[in-house]
Amino acid sequence: MNSFYDSNGDGHGDLKGIAQKLDYLNDGRPHSGQDRGISGVWMMPINASPSYHKYDVTDYYQVDPEYGTLNDFRSLMKEADRKGVKFIMDLVINHSSSEHPWFKEASADPNSKYRDYYIWADGNTVVAETGSWGNDSGLRLGGGGVSVREGAKQREAVQERGPVRLFFVPI
């Protein structure tokens, strides 16, 4: 979303920017020839986060101010629904930011109620994983497997052949 359309001139794409460009994606009139015919948008994370990519969430209940407000999100969803555009939101629930209040408390206090929310490692912990198929899972940085960009291209190629055409909004 960060690079899609900037509605307020701050240099970052935002929710209002997507809302302003919905007619470009899908004007809600089948076969008008005036839009891109997009029926689905896969949005990168929009929750509050200290990083540019927003994958390390500090507040699961808020939209990052760089992208707008929760009301901006609600307005976008209403307008998208009116035009028949569905959204998939990349919701990062498998980890949180090191700046998230739960993590801060859990790392400071071994008796914290949040301590078991995280897996802790020391110098003796082996972090390399092997999948059940016997090869490297490619989950570590610099590991094997397909690059993120190549993986997105492959998903896009498969999904464009299906009943819903997805538009990937890059970060």
N, C-alpha and C positions, 0 to 999 in steps of 0.2 A: 504494500500500500504506500510505503514511504516514497516511492518513485512514480506513482501513478498520476495523481493530479492534486496540486496544491491550491486549496481554495482561499487561503488567507495570506499568501505571499511570504510565509516563513521558511520556505525551502524544503518543506516536507509534505508529501501527499497525506491526505487525511480523509476522514469519513465523509465530511461535507463535499470534498472533491469527488469522491466516488458517486455520491448522490447527484452532484451536478452533471456528471457524465453518464448517468444511467441510460439516457436516450441514445448515446453513442453505442453503448453495449447492447441494449435492447429497448426499443421504443414502445414495446407492448402491442405493436400492430404487426401480426404475422405477415410476412412477404412484402413489407413496405419498401424494402431495398434501401432504407435510410439508416440502418443500424448494422451491427456486426453479428446479430443473431445469437448472442450469448444468452444461455439460459441458466448458467450457474457460475458462481465466482467462489474460488477457494482463497480465503483471506488468510494471510499470515497472522501471527499473534498480535492482538491489539491491547492486551492487558498492560497495566502499569509495570514498567521495567526500566532498569538503569542502562540497558544495552540498546544498541541501534537495531538489533534483530528481534528484540522483545521475547526471546525464548527463555529468559530467566526472570520469571514473574515475581514481583514483590507484593502485588495486590490482585487477587483473582476477582474482586468485585468491582474494579474500576477500569475504565479505558485509559490508556496512557494519554496524558494531556497533549502530547505531540500530535495525536491523531484526532482529538476532540473529546467529547463527553459521552456519557451513557445515553443522554437524550439524543445526541447526534446519531448514535448507533441505532436507537429505537426508530428514529425518523427514517434512516436509511433502510431499515428492514421493512417498514410500512410501505415506502415507495417502491422498493424492489418487489415486494409481494404484489403490489398493484400492477406491475409490469411483467409479472411471471418469472422473475429472476430469483433463483434459490442461492443461498449462501452456505458455504461450509466454513466454519471457523476453526482454525488451527488452535485448539485449546491445549495448552501445555500443562498436563497434570502429573506427569511422571517425574518432575523435579521442580525445584523452586530456586530462586536467586539466593546467593549467599547473603544478600541484603534483606531477605524476607524475615519478618519478625519471628516466625517459627524456627528458622535455621539459626538465627542469632541466639535465641534462647537455648535451643538444643545443643549448640556448640559450646556455650558458656557454662551449661549446667548438666552434668551427666544424669541427674535425676529429673530433668525436665519432662513434662508430659509429652513434649514433641520429640524427644530423643529417638523414639522408635519410628518416627516418620522418615528417618534417614538411615542409610547404610554407611557405617563408619569404617575406615581403613587405616591401618598403621603401616609401618615400614615392612612388615612381613606379609602383608596381604597381596595375593596374586590377583591382578585385575584383568589379565588377558583371558578371554573367553573363547571356547571352541563350541561351535554349534553341534547339535545332535548328529548332523550329517558328516562331522569329522573335520570340517575346515574352519578357517578363521571366520568369525561372524562379521568382520569388517566394521565393528562398532566403535573401535578406538580411533582417535584422530590419526590420520595418516595410514589407516588400515586398508585392507583390500576392499573389494567391492566396487560398485558403481559410484561415481561422484554424485553429489547432490544435484548438480545442474543436469547431468546426463539422466539421472533417475527421474527428474521432473519432466524432461523431454519425452522419456519413454511412457510415463503415466499420461501425459497430454496426448500422445499419439493413440494410446489405447482408448482413453476417455472420449476423444473426438469421434471415434467410430461408434460409440454407444448412443443411447437415446438422449443423453444430456451432454451438451458441449460445455466444457469448463474453461473458464478464462483464468489464468494464473496471474495474480497481481504480485509482482516481484517485490522483495524488500530492498 
